[in-house]
């Protein structure tokens, strides 16, 4: 696999050298919106820009020299499009919470607005460079087409394209502009912002009918329209497009089949054909490409694919098994030395005192290796410290000690005038199937300054909302096990939603238990995860007619190949069937969320 990645990266480099084409890309880590639980609530992947740029750089689709850091858009430029009353309202978390469909206490206003203003600055800078070079540019956050002059909505706070056009007009650009909107939803905000500019033509393909919009050539596609239908409509739209002097392309990521909010049914291959067709139609035209919406696990692949289409004319798809976060953390781990994590390599006075049963200063090492300072350094290198800071906390402080069941790491950070416990981990080394593994007794990630609300009610086992860092925490644990020479990571999921979140990489050690778990997933597939986990926790699910009690048996992620009998899994999966208890009516089902929000539970969770 590593050889294949190297070969593809080298081939991409040679291709760019031969064709002498560079793709300017606007990106900053601050493009990740600092709104905890945004992905859980909406399906929006806050790491989309990160994943895309990591992949494009790794495969040498773009070079570091091609990456531009955006500058925040100026307030006076924003005011060319949006009303003063609306802009003043954005200082209140309630206004932003409505736009992002989350509870207000989860909104760090200054940092959220920083992300949005950086994205708007990126779109403007990309437009100016496109006009200068007469080529395509890509901004990895933007396309906020639902923001109108006096309101925002649909995750769109400021209308970056309208602002860029307004600034260009003020600087004397008075030629034809085309906006091609391939987001799955109509460009209502763009229409409101640009209705008085006769030299702007907006062409749109969407999967929702919101009625006629001024100055928009709108094609509403059938629900779940597949690639062929979409691409045929695209050809007709491009044929109607007037010749542009500048184009903005919203390469919407919510067109994929299975998107939580989109209504279309495209494949990644079809979306790449869309981008290639539009690029061909834009030959010789300065163009700015932005991602728009996307609420699907593969949305980042669509965005990275847009970059591949623009830079390489590439139709090759990103491998299904490629995990950008794992690849990123693996590369970082390889650059972090053991000395920086374990401190002094020799035996310390504390180590000697502990071995002899004498009093010590209690400077423990996690798993006899990691110092507190080493873990703080790792949090910094992996980017977790910066994300925590953007949520409103100070620099994380790590404390290590020991409990009766294992080593404990606690992470504290100051915020809101108090110090909060934001993470706690209890681990030890154990044996599983004749192999040494890292066993997680307890892991919790806690947004200490947040509370549960209507948009994000409490799940079983949660005391506080999560930080939105569960995936990063999981990858750090895998790297920890790898560095210590262990063969895997193991835990006992206390609740259905934990096992469900782990299902891609982890499996139950006992094959029959894995079979029952896969049957449970199958039979609860039509129920949202939040409701499903509450039904299981309240013993309102039956297995073969009998009340089902959740089985918190060990799940393991093996770092290498490991034998596993899928025959037993498949047999058990087909033999057992789950159902919701017949006595459960709709009123009871709808009240489950409220009931659990009032229940205090003490079992561990992986937020």
C-alpha positions in Angstrom: 0.0 0.0 0.0 2.9 2.4 0.8 4.5 1.6 -2.5 1.2 2.3 -4.3 0.8 5.6 -2.5 4.4 6.6 -3.4 3.9 5.6 -7.1 0.7 7.6 -7.3 2.3 10.7 -5.7 5.3 10.5 -8.0 3.0 10.1 -11.1 1.0 13.1 -10.0 4.2 15.1 -9.6 5.5 14.2 -13.1 2.0 15.0 -14.6 2.1 18.5 -13.1 5.7 19.1 -14.2 4.8 18.0 -17.8 1.7 20.1 -18.0 3.2 23.0 -16.0 -0.1 23.6 -14.2 -0.3 24.7 -10.6 -3.6 24.9 -8.7 -3.7 27.7 -6.0 -5.6 26.4 -3.0 -6.8 28.5 0.0 -6.7 26.7 3.3 -6.0 27.2 7.0 -6.6 24.8 9.9 -9.0 27.5 11.2 -11.4 26.4 8.4 -12.5 23.7 10.9 -15.6 25.2 12.6 -15.0 25.1 16.4 -18.6 23.9 17.1 -18.6 20.7 19.2 -21.1 18.1 18.1 -21.8 19.8 14.8 -21.0 16.6 12.9 -23.3 14.5 15.2 -26.2 16.9 14.9 -26.0 17.4 11.1 -23.7 14.9 9.5 -21.4 17.8 8.5 -17.8 16.8 8.6 -15.9 19.7 10.3 -12.6 18.3 9.2 -13.5 18.3 5.5 -11.0 20.9 4.4 -8.3 19.3 6.5 -8.9 15.9 5.0 -8.9 17.3 1.5 -5.7 19.3 1.8 -3.9 16.4 3.6 -4.7 14.1 0.7 -3.9 16.5 -2.0 -0.5 17.3 -0.5 0.3 13.6 0.3 -0.4 12.6 -3.3 1.4 15.6 -4.7 -1.7 16.9 -6.5 -0.6 20.2 -5.1 2.7 21.4 -3.5 3.0 23.5 -0.3 3.9 26.4 -2.6 0.4 26.1 -4.1 -1.3 26.5 -0.7 -2.4 30.1 0.2 -3.3 31.2 3.7 -6.5 33.3 3.7 -6.8 36.7 5.3 -10.0 37.7 7.1 -12.4 39.6 5.0 -12.7 43.3 6.0 -15.8 44.4 7.8 -16.4 47.2 5.3 -16.4 44.6 2.5 -18.9 42.4 4.3 -21.1 45.5 4.7 -21.2 45.9 0.9 -23.7 42.9 0.9 -25.1 42.5 4.4 -27.1 44.9 6.5 -25.7 46.5 9.6 -28.5 45.1 11.7 -27.8 41.6 10.7 -24.1 41.9 11.2 -24.6 43.3 14.7 -26.8 40.3 15.5 -23.9 37.9 14.7 -22.2 38.9 18.0 -24.9 36.9 19.8 -24.4 33.1 20.0 -28.2 32.6 19.6 -28.1 34.0 16.1 -25.2 31.7 15.0 -26.9 28.7 16.8 -29.9 29.2 14.7 -27.9 29.1 11.5 -25.9 26.0 12.5 -28.9 24.2 14.2 -27.1 23.7 17.5 -27.6 25.0 21.0 -26.3 28.5 21.7 -23.9 27.4 24.5 -21.9 25.4 22.0 -21.0 28.5 19.9 -17.7 30.3 20.6 -18.7 33.4 18.7 -15.3 35.0 18.0 -13.8 31.8 16.7 -16.8 30.8 14.6 -16.8 34.3 13.0 -13.0 34.0 12.5 -13.5 30.8 10.4 -16.3 32.4 8.3 -14.4 35.6 7.7 -11.3 33.7 6.7 -13.4 31.6 4.2 -14.8 34.8 2.7 -11.3 36.3 2.5 -10.2 33.1 0.7 -12.9 33.4 -1.9 -12.1 37.0 -2.6 -8.3 36.3 -2.9 -9.0 33.3 -5.1 -11.1 35.5 -7.4 -8.4 38.1 -7.7 -5.7 35.5 -8.4 -8.0 33.7 -10.9 -8.4 37.0 -12.8 -4.7 37.6 -12.7 -3.6 34.2 -13.9 -6.7 33.5 -16.0 -6.9 30.0 -14.5 -8.8 28.0 -11.9 -8.4 28.5 -8.1 -9.8 26.5 -5.2 -11.0 27.6 -1.8 -11.6 24.7 0.6 -14.3 26.5 2.6 -17.0 28.6 1.0 -20.1 28.6 -1.2 -22.3 30.0 1.6 -25.2 30.4 -0.8 -28.1 30.6 1.7 -26.9 33.8 3.4 -29.0 36.8 2.3 -28.4 40.5 3.0 -30.4 40.4 6.2 -30.3 36.8 7.4 -28.4 33.6 7.4 -29.4 30.0 7.4 -28.5 26.5 6.3 -24.9 26.8 7.9 -24.4 29.9 5.8 -23.5 33.1 7.9 -22.0 35.4 5.2 -22.3 35.1 1.5 -18.7 34.8 0.4 -19.4 34.8 -3.4 -21.7 37.9 -3.2 -19.1 39.7 -1.1 -16.3 38.9 -3.6 -18.4 40.1 -6.5 -19.3 43.3 -4.6 -15.6 44.0 -3.9 -14.6 43.3 -7.5 -17.4 45.6 -8.8 -16.2 48.4 -6.5 -12.7 48.0 -7.9 -14.0 48.4 -11.5 -14.6 44.9 -12.8 -17.8 45.3 -14.8 -17.9 42.2 -17.1 -20.1 39.2 -17.2 -19.9 36.9 -14.1 -21.4 33.4 -14.0 -22.2 31.5 -10.8 -22.7 27.7 -11.3 -24.3 26.3 -8.2 -24.1 22.5 -7.9 -25.1 22.3 -4.3 -28.1 20.1 -3.8 -30.2 23.0 -2.5 -31.3 26.2 -4.4 -29.2 29.4 -4.1 -31.9 31.5 -2.4 -29.4 33.7 -0.6 -27.3 34.3 -3.7 -30.4 35.3 -5.6 -31.3 37.9 -3.0 -27.8 39.3 -2.8 -27.2 39.5 -6.6 -30.7 40.3 -7.9 -29.7 43.9 -8.8 -26.6 43.0 -10.8 -27.6 42.5 -14.4 -24.2 41.1 -15.4 -24.5 38.1 -13.1 -26.0 34.8 -14.3 -26.7 32.1 -11.8 -27.2 28.5 -13.1 -28.3 25.9 -10.6 -28.9 22.1 -10.4 -30.6 21.1 -7.2 -32.8 18.4 -5.8 -35.3 20.6 -3.9 -38.0 22.8 -5.3 -38.2 26.1 -3.3 -40.1 28.0 -5.9 -38.9 30.5 -8.5 -35.8 32.5 -7.6 -35.0 35.9 -9.2 -32.1 35.8 -11.7 -31.6 32.0 -11.3 -31.7 29.5 -14.2 -32.8 26.7 -11.9 -33.2 23.0 -12.8 -34.9 20.9 -10.1 -33.9 17.3 -10.6 -36.0 14.3 -9.6 -35.5 13.0 -6.1 -32.5 10.6 -5.9 -31.5 11.5 -9.4 -28.5 9.4 -10.4 -25.4 10.2 -12.4 -26.9 9.9 -15.9 -29.8 12.2 -15.2 -27.7 14.7 -13.4 -25.0 14.8 -16.1 -27.5 15.2 -18.9 -29.1 18.2 -17.1 -25.6 19.6 -16.6 -24.9 19.5 -20.3 -28.1 21.4 -21.0 -27.3 24.0 -18.3 -23.8 24.6 -19.6 -25.3 25.1 -23.1 -27.5 27.9 -21.8 -24.7 29.6 -19.9 -23.6 33.0 -21.3 -19.9 33.4 -22.0 -18.3 34.5 -18.7 -15.3 36.7 -17.9 -15.2 35.2 -14.4 -16.9 32.2 -13.0 -17.7 30.9 -9.5 -18.4 27.2 -9.2 -20.0 25.7 -6.1 -18.9 22.1 -6.4 -21.6 20.9 -3.9 -20.7 17.9 -1.8 -24.3 17.1 -0.8 -25.2 15.5 -4.2 -24.0 12.1 -3.1 -26.5 9.3 -2.5 -27.1 8.9 1.2 -26.3 12.5 2.1 -28.2 13.4 5.2 -29.7 16.6 3.8 -29.2 16.4 0.0 -32.0 14.8 -2.1 -29.8 13.5 -5.0 -28.3 10.1 -5.7 -24.9 10.6 -7.3 -21.8 8.5 -7.0 -18.3 9.9 -6.4 -17.4 8.9 -10.0 -20.4 10.9 -11.2 -19.4 13.9 -9.2 -15.9 13.7 -10.6 -17.4 13.6 -14.1 -19.4 16.7 -13.2 -16.3 18.6 -12.2 -14.3 17.5 -15.3 -17.2 18.6 -17.6 -17.5 22.0 -15.9 -13.7 22.5 -16.0 -13.7 21.7 -19.7 -16.5 24.2 -20.3 -14.5 26.8 -18.3 -11.3 26.4 -20.4 -9.6 29.8 -20.6 -12.0 31.3 -18.1 -10.9 32.5 -14.7 -12.8 30.4 -12.2 -13.1 30.1 -8.4 -14.2 26.8 -7.0 -15.7 26.4 -3.5 -17.2 23.3 -1.8 -20.7 24.4 -0.7 -22.5 21.9 1.5 -22.0 18.2 2.2 -23.4 15.9 4.9 -22.0 12.5 4.0 -18.9 10.6 5.2 -17.4 10.8 1.7 -17.9 14.5 1.2 -14.2 15.2 1.8 -13.4 12.8 -1.0 -15.6 14.7 -3.4 -13.8 18.0 -2.4 -10.3 16.4 -2.8 -11.6 15.0 -6.1 -12.5 18.5 -7.3 -8.8 19.4 -6.6 -7.7 16.4 -8.6 -9.9 17.3 -11.5 -8.7 20.9 -11.6 -5.0 20.1 -11.2 -4.6 16.8 -13.1 -7.8 16.2 -15.1 -7.8 13.0 -13.0 -10.8 10.6 -13.0 -9.1 8.2 -10.6 -11.1 7.9 -7.4 -9.7 8.0 -3.9 -9.4 4.4 -2.4 -12.4 3.4 -0.3 -10.2 2.2 2.5 -8.1 5.4 2.8 -8.5 7.2 6.1 -7.1 10.7 6.0 -7.0 11.1 9.8 -5.2 7.8 10.3 -2.7 8.6 7.6 -2.1 12.1 9.1 -1.6 10.8 12.6 0.7 8.0 11.4 3.0 10.5 9.7 3.0 12.7 12.8 3.7 9.8 15.1 6.7 8.8 12.9 8.2 12.3 13.5 7.7 12.3 17.3 10.7 10.8 19.1 10.3 8.4 22.0 12.5 10.8 24.0 10.0 13.6 23.7 7.2 11.3 25.1 9.0 9.4 27.9 11.5 12.1 29.0 14.8 10.9 30.4 15.7 7.5 29.2 17.4 6.4 32.4 15.8 5.3 35.7 14.7 8.3 37.8 14.7 8.7 41.5 10.9 8.4 41.5 11.1 5.1 39.6 13.7 3.7 42.0 11.7 4.9 45.1 8.5 3.3 43.8 10.3 0.0 43.1 11.7 -0.1 46.7 8.3 0.9 48.2 9.6 4.2 49.4 7.8 7.6 49.2 8.3 9.4 46.0 7.1 12.7 44.4 4.5 10.6 42.5 5.6 11.7 39.0 4.0 8.7 37.3 4.4 7.6 33.8 1.4 6.4 31.9 2.0 2.7 31.1 5.5 3.1 32.5 6.4 5.2 29.4 4.5 8.5 28.8 5.3 11.5 31.0 2.7 14.2 31.5 4.9 16.6 29.6 5.2 14.1 26.8 1.4 13.7 26.5 1.0 17.5 26.5 3.6 17.7 23.6 1.7 15.0 21.7 -1.6 16.9 22.1 0.1 19.9 20.6 1.7 18.0 17.7 -1.5 16.3 16.8 -3.4 19.6 16.8 -5.8 18.8 19.7 -4.5 21.6 21.9 -5.4 24.2 19.2 -8.9 22.8 18.8 -9.5 22.9 22.5 -8.3 26.5 22.6 -10.7 27.5 19.9 -13.5 26.0 22.0 -12.7 28.6 24.6 -10.1 26.8 26.8 -6.5 27.5 27.7 -3.5 25.2 27.3 -4.3 21.7 28.4 -2.6 20.4 31.6 -2.0 16.7 32.0 -2.0 14.8 35.3 -1.0 11.1 35.6 -1.6 8.8 38.5 -2.7 5.2 39.2 -6.0 3.6 40.2 -6.9 0.1 41.4 -7.5 -1.0 37.8 -5.0 0.8 35.7 -3.0 4.0 34.9 -5.1 7.2 34.8 -4.5 10.3 32.7 -6.6 13.4 33.3 -6.5 16.5 31.1 -7.5 19.9 32.6 -8.0 23.2 30.9 -9.1 26.6 32.1 -12.2 28.2 30.6 -14.8 30.6 31.7 -12.9 31.5 34.9 -12.6 27.9 36.1 -10.5 24.8 35.5 -12.4 21.9 33.8 -11.7 18.2 33.5 -11.9 17.9 29.7 -10.6 14.3 29.3 -10.0 11.3 31.4 -8.4 7.9 30.4 -7.8 4.8 32.5 -5.8 2.1 30.7 -3.6 -0.9 31.3 -1.9 -3.7 29.3 -3.9 -6.9 29.1 -3.9 -10.2 27.2 -6.5 -11.0 24.6 -6.4 -14.1 22.3 -2.7 -14.7 23.3 -1.7 -11.1 22.4 -0.9 -8.1 24.5 -3.3 -5.2 23.9 -4.0 -1.8 25.3 -7.2 -2.1 27.4 -9.3 1.0 27.9 -11.2 0.8 31.2 -12.5 4.3 30.8 -12.4 7.2 28.3 -14.4 10.3 28.5 -14.1 13.6 26.6 -16.0 16.5 28.3 -16.9 20.0 27.1 -17.0 21.3 30.6 -18.4 24.7 29.7 -21.3 23.2 27.7 -24.6 21.8 28.8 -27.1 19.5 27.1 -29.9 21.2 25.2 -32.8 20.5 22.8 -30.5 20.1 19.8 -28.1 17.8 21.6 -29.8 15.9 24.4 -27.9 13.7 26.8 -26.9 10.2 25.6 -26.7 7.2 28.0 -23.5 7.5 30.0 -22.8 11.1 29.2 -22.3 13.6 32.0 -21.2 16.5 29.7 -21.4 17.0 25.9 -18.3 15.9 24.0 -15.5 18.0 22.5 -15.9 16.7 19.0 -12.5 15.0 19.3 -13.5 11.3 19.6 -11.8 10.3 16.3 -8.6 12.1 17.2 -8.6 10.5 20.6 -9.1 7.0 19.0 -6.2 7.6 16.6 -3.9 8.7 19.4 -4.7 5.5 21.4 -3.9 3.4 18.3 -0.5 5.2 17.9 0.1 4.7 21.7 -0.4 0.9 21.4 1.7 0.8 18.3 4.6 2.6 19.9 4.5 0.3 22.9 4.6 -2.8 20.7 1.1 -3.9 21.6 -1.0 -5.8 19.1 -4.3 -3.9 19.4 -6.7 -1.8 21.4 -9.6 -3.3 23.4 -12.6 -1.9 25.3 -16.0 -2.9 26.6 -18.7 -0.6 25.1 -21.1 0.2 27.8 -23.8 1.4 25.4 -25.0 0.5 21.9 -24.0 3.9 20.5 -20.4 3.4 21.5 -20.2 0.0 19.8 -21.9 1.5 16.8 -19.4 4.3 16.5 -16.6 1.7 16.8 -18.0 -0.8 14.3 -15.8 0.0 11.3 -12.5 -0.7 13.0 -13.4 -2.7 16.1 -15.2 -6.1 16.4 -16.3 -8.1 19.4 -13.8 -10.7 20.4 -16.4 -13.5 20.6 -17.8 -14.3 17.1 -21.4 -15.0 18.3 -21.5 -11.7 20.1 -20.4 -10.0 16.9 -23.2 -11.8 15.0 -25.8 -10.5 17.5 -24.4 -7.0 17.2 -24.6 -7.0 13.4 -28.2 -8.3 13.6 -29.1 -5.5 16.0 -27.6 -2.9 13.6 -29.6 -4.5 10.8 -32.9 -4.5 12.6 -32.6 -1.0 14.1 -31.4 0.5 10.8 -34.6 2.6 10.3 -34.2 4.3 13.7 -31.9 7.3 14.3 -28.9 6.3 16.4 -29.8 8.5 19.4 -33.3 6.9 19.7 -31.9 3.4 19.1 -29.3 3.6 21.9 -32.0 4.9 24.3 -34.4 2.1 23.3 -31.6 -0.5 24.0 -30.6 1.2 27.3 -34.2 1.2 28.6 -34.7 -2.5 27.7 -37.4 -1.7 25.1 -35.9 -3.9 22.5 -36.5 -7.6 22.2 -34.3 -10.4 20.8 -36.4 -13.3 19.4 -39.4 -12.1 21.5 -37.5 -11.7 24.8 -36.3 -8.5 26.5 -32.8 -7.8 25.3 -30.1 -6.7 27.8 -27.1 -4.9 26.3 -24.0 -7.1 26.3 -20.9 -5.0 27.1 -18.4 -7.6 25.9 -14.9 -6.8 24.8 -14.3 -5.3 21.3 -10.9 -5.1 19.8 -9.0 -3.3 17.0 -6.1 -5.4 15.8 -3.1 -3.5 14.5 -2.2 -6.4 12.2 -3.8 -9.4 10.6 -5.8 -11.6 13.0 -7.8 -14.7 12.5 -11.5 -14.4 13.0 -14.3 -16.9 12.2 -16.8 -15.0 10.1 -18.8 -18.2 9.6 -20.1 -18.1 13.1 -20.8 -14.4 12.9 -22.9 -14.8 9.8 -24.8 -17.8 11.2 -25.8 -16.0 14.4 -26.6 -12.9 12.5 -29.1 -14.7 10.4 -30.6 -16.7 13.3 -31.5 -13.9 15.7 -33.9 -11.0 15.1 -34.5 -7.8 17.1 -37.7 -5.7 17.4 -39.1 -2.9 19.4 -41.5 -4.0 22.0 -45.1 -3.9 20.7 -46.4 -2.1 23.7 -44.2 0.9 22.8 -46.4 3.5 21.1 -45.2 6.6 19.2 -45.8 8.9 22.2 -43.5 6.8 24.4 -40.9 6.6 21.6 -40.9 10.4 21.2 -40.5 10.9 25.0 -37.3 8.7 25.2 -35.0 11.6 24.5 -36.5 13.8 27.2 -36.5 11.0 29.8 -32.8 10.3 29.3 -31.9 14.0 29.5 -33.2 13.8 33.1 -31.4 10.6 33.9 -28.0 10.5 35.6 -25.9 7.5 34.5 -22.4 6.6 35.7 -21.1 4.2 33.0 -18.2 5.2 30.8 -18.7 6.7 27.4 -16.8 7.6 24.3 -18.4 11.0 23.3 
